Amino acid sequence: APQQPSTNRRRLIQLGAGSVPVALTLASRPVFAAGQCNTTSAWGSAILRNGVGSVKARAAAARIDNPVWSLSQLRNDSAGIGVGGGNPPWAWIYQQRYGGAALGKNQTPSDYAQATLKISDLFPAGINGQTGGPDTVYGYIHAHNSTSNFVTSLLVARLNALYAGSGASLCLASSPSTDVLAEMARGTFQPSNGTGGFWSNSDVLQYLLDNNYVVA
């Protein structure tokens, strides 16, 4: 699918399996409080398309509370404040996704979810840059422990959007028929307000980091 790169200052970060040049805003990134996010349309207009002051002000006023699990909490199965009812994340994911599934001998709910949830369960069409294993979500974020890894960041964002709380879902809302993260993963996402073209992997990663879907 066609992609229109942003014109922000470029630097090198790790995306998936290789290092490629991507566009990350360095000087104009918004100062969001921890646990806040903007919709893709508001953020894209204000930041990626370098909106005028009034556009940026409207985006700032429209921030939504968005408590999430950090990558570290998902890797270590440690609870977060205001997320998942205060439960360890993988125990909460088991309860929400697999509640009632029989556990093996000495297997905890977290063990079950970590061993069972696959990348293909969250992104059936795949993620740009995903090569090789592990094929489980938990295994992958352990093997690729970096918020600058595109695949890892999409997985963390998906877990937060599905299970962390309503704020994440509200910020990603576009239309009932659109799976925004799936489109981001495949390079076919464009904001519903039509600003700019298709978002590149770097645009997606910048949005997820700036809007607290992905926190180290």
VODOLO-924665 format. One record per residue (C-alpha): x, y, z; residue in one letter; residue number from 1. Coordinates in Angstrom, 3 decimals. Example, Ala and Ser with C-alpha at 12.3 -4.5 7.8 and 13.67 -1.06 7.14 Angstrom:
residues 2
       c1       c2       c3 r   k
   12.300   -4.500    7.800 a   1
   13.670   -1.060    7.140 s   2
***
This chain:
residues 216
       c1       c2       c3 r   k
    0.000    0.000    0.000 a   1
    1.271    3.521   -0.697 p   2
    2.821    5.372    2.178 q   3
    3.468    9.079    2.486 q   4
    6.358    9.776    4.838 p   5
    6.144   12.710    7.163 s   6
    8.545   15.606    6.755 t   7
    9.779   15.742   10.333 n   8
   13.456   15.480   11.261 r   9
   14.819   11.978   10.648 r  10
   16.776    9.716   12.910 r  11
   17.621    6.030   12.998 l  12
   15.648    3.653   15.194 i  13
   15.147   -0.075   15.245 q  14
   12.015   -1.239   13.426 l  15
   11.293   -4.948   13.417 g  16
   14.321   -6.881   12.255 a  17
   16.408   -4.055   10.814 g  18
   17.489   -0.482   11.235 s  19
   15.869    1.901    8.776 v  20
   15.618    5.694    8.648 p  21
   12.296    6.920    9.946 v  22
   10.715   10.279   10.722 a  23
   10.365   11.103   14.383 l  24
    9.466   14.570   15.571 t  25
   12.169   15.741   17.939 l  26
   11.412   19.397   18.515 a  27
    7.605   19.491   18.252 s  28
    6.540   16.390   20.180 r  29
    3.598   17.180   22.489 p  30
    4.118   17.252   26.235 v  31
    1.403   14.851   27.361 f  32
    0.942   13.864   30.969 a  33
    1.605   10.215   31.662 a  34
   -1.515    8.247   30.805 g  35
   -3.051   10.634   28.269 q  36
   -3.718   10.248   24.572 c  37
   -5.164   12.043   21.545 n  38
   -7.193   10.562   18.721 t  39
   -5.257    9.787   15.570 t  40
   -7.006   12.601   13.687 s  41
   -6.323   15.274   16.317 a  42
   -2.710   14.228   16.817 w  43
   -2.024   13.778   13.111 g  44
   -3.309   17.261   12.289 s  45
   -1.393   18.929   15.111 a  46
    1.912   17.081   14.943 i  47
    2.511   15.097   11.751 l  48
    1.030   17.813    9.551 r  49
    2.475   20.625   11.693 n  50
   -0.865   22.295   12.388 g  51
   -1.136   25.945   13.372 v  52
   -1.374   26.948   17.020 g  53
   -5.173   26.697   17.183 s  54
   -5.075   23.130   15.848 v  55
   -2.488   22.143   18.450 k  56
   -4.518   23.829   21.174 a  57
   -7.639   21.862   20.217 r  58
   -5.624   18.640   20.262 a  59
   -4.265   19.459   23.725 a  60
   -7.770   20.177   25.027 a  61
   -9.077   16.868   23.656 a  62
   -6.675   14.552   25.499 r  63
   -8.216   11.435   27.019 i  64
   -7.035    9.672   30.166 d  65
   -5.317    6.500   29.032 n  66
   -3.710    4.418   31.830 p  67
   -1.725    1.543   30.342 v  68
    0.667   -1.249   31.190 w  69
    4.279   -0.497   30.379 s  70
    6.435   -2.885   28.382 l  71
    8.305   -3.662   31.596 s  72
    5.063   -4.541   33.410 q  73
    3.966   -6.827   30.582 l  74
    7.354   -8.547   30.492 r  75
    7.473   -9.005   34.277 n  76
    3.719   -9.558   34.804 d  77
    3.615   -6.783   37.382 s  78
    0.425   -4.884   38.167 a  79
   -0.123   -1.260   37.192 g  80
   -2.072    1.456   39.007 i  81
   -5.567    1.862   37.601 g  82
   -5.080   -0.837   34.985 v  83
   -6.649   -4.290   34.840 g  84
   -8.311   -3.956   38.213 g  85
   -4.893   -3.877   39.850 g  86
   -4.192   -7.464   38.745 n  87
   -0.970   -8.649   37.094 p  88
   -1.523   -8.073   33.363 p  89
   -1.323  -11.672   32.180 w  90
   -3.650  -12.875   34.940 a  91
   -6.110  -10.187   33.831 w  92
   -5.733  -11.158   30.163 i  93
   -6.451  -14.784   31.114 y  94
   -9.571  -13.710   32.985 q  95
  -10.845  -11.518   30.153 q  96
   -9.911  -13.733   27.201 r  97
   -9.709  -17.283   28.517 y  98
  -11.726  -17.190   31.747 g  99
  -12.743  -20.712   32.694 g 100
  -10.137  -22.483   30.568 a 101
   -8.668  -25.466   32.363 a 102
   -5.189  -24.930   33.768 l 103
   -2.457  -27.533   33.673 g 104
   -0.838  -28.928   36.759 k 105
    0.983  -26.127   38.596 n 106
    0.008  -23.722   35.804 q 107
   -1.127  -20.250   36.840 t 108
   -3.596  -18.088   34.882 p 109
   -0.672  -15.900   33.824 s 110
    1.260  -18.948   32.610 d 111
   -1.713  -20.014   30.513 y 112
   -2.177  -16.636   28.841 a 113
    1.544  -16.191   28.198 q 114
    1.788  -19.617   26.542 a 115
   -1.448  -19.364   24.573 t 116
   -1.844  -15.837   23.161 l 117
   -0.196  -15.688   19.736 k 118
    0.701  -12.706   17.571 i 119
   -1.675  -14.019   14.921 s 120
   -4.511  -13.867   17.462 d 121
   -4.022  -10.111   17.810 l 122
   -3.003   -9.364   14.204 f 123
   -4.327  -12.078   11.856 p 124
   -2.980  -10.239    8.796 a 125
    0.476   -9.829   10.359 g 126
    2.655   -6.824   11.198 i 127
    5.083   -5.063    8.875 n 128
    8.645   -6.061    9.719 g 129
    7.727   -9.205   11.659 q 130
   10.208  -11.949   10.843 t 131
   10.819  -15.161   12.719 g 132
    9.653  -16.072   16.187 g 133
    8.701  -16.394   18.873 p 134
    5.076  -16.645   17.749 d 135
    3.561  -15.920   21.162 t 136
    3.026  -12.314   22.224 v 137
    4.773  -12.834   25.553 y 138
    7.709  -14.614   23.931 g 139
    8.134  -11.903   21.323 y 140
    8.183   -8.956   23.711 i 141
   10.738  -10.829   25.821 h 142
   12.973  -11.499   22.828 a 143
   12.581   -7.963   21.452 h 144
   12.589   -5.795   24.572 n 145
   12.504   -2.299   23.103 s 146
    9.808    0.310   22.615 t 147
   11.568    1.321   19.390 s 148
   10.823   -2.103   17.912 n 149
    7.790   -1.644   15.670 f 150
    6.339   -5.126   16.196 v 151
    6.807   -5.018   19.973 t 152
    5.164   -1.600   20.142 s 153
    2.148   -2.750   18.115 l 154
    1.747   -5.762   20.415 l 155
    1.939   -3.631   23.561 v 156
   -0.521   -1.126   22.087 a 157
   -2.953   -3.915   21.151 r 158
   -2.844   -5.420   24.643 l 159
   -3.457   -2.007   26.171 n 160
   -6.282   -1.181   23.759 a 161
   -8.005   -4.516   24.406 l 162
   -7.479   -5.001   28.116 y 163
   -6.076   -1.930   29.904 a 164
   -9.197    0.244   29.852 g 165
  -11.570    2.361   27.809 s 166
   -9.285    5.354   27.238 g 167
   -7.045    3.529   24.795 a 168
  -10.013    2.319   22.781 s 169
  -11.513    5.819   22.645 l 170
   -8.328    7.383   21.293 c 171
   -8.075    4.739   18.573 l 172
  -11.760    4.930   17.634 a 173
  -12.369    5.786   13.988 s 174
  -15.479    3.911   12.914 s 175
  -17.108    0.676   14.103 p 176
  -15.846   -1.146   11.015 s 177
  -12.236    0.041   11.199 t 178
   -9.514   -1.782   13.118 d 179
   -7.075    1.107   13.384 v 180
   -4.190   -0.892   14.876 l 181
   -4.527   -3.600   12.214 a 182
   -4.309   -0.941    9.506 e 183
   -1.331    0.637   11.251 m 184
    0.352   -2.766   11.369 a 185
   -0.022   -3.240    7.606 r 186
    0.775    0.309    6.454 g 187
   -2.767    1.062    5.264 t 188
   -3.886    3.532    7.937 f 189
   -5.066    7.043    7.121 q 190
   -6.877    9.278    9.667 p 191
  -10.626    9.536    9.227 s 192
  -10.372   13.307    8.707 n 193
   -8.229   12.700    5.611 g 194
   -5.262   14.800    6.747 t 195
   -2.148   13.732    4.903 g 196
   -1.621   10.331    3.313 g 197
   -1.060    6.838    4.636 f 198
    0.962    6.714    7.821 w 199
    4.398    5.146    7.583 s 200
    5.726    2.762   10.237 n 201
    7.573    5.693   11.769 s 202
    4.413    7.814   11.940 d 203
    2.619    4.953   13.695 v 204
    5.437    4.409   16.165 l 205
    5.640    8.119   16.921 q 206
    1.889    8.219   17.602 y 207
    2.002    5.197   19.924 l 208
    4.929    6.618   21.891 l 209
    3.662   10.207   22.063 d 210
    0.211    9.074   23.159 n 211
    1.312    6.669   25.877 n 212
    0.131    3.434   24.277 y 213
    3.696    2.229   24.554 v 214
    5.705    3.084   27.669 v 215
    9.026    1.511   28.540 a 216
***
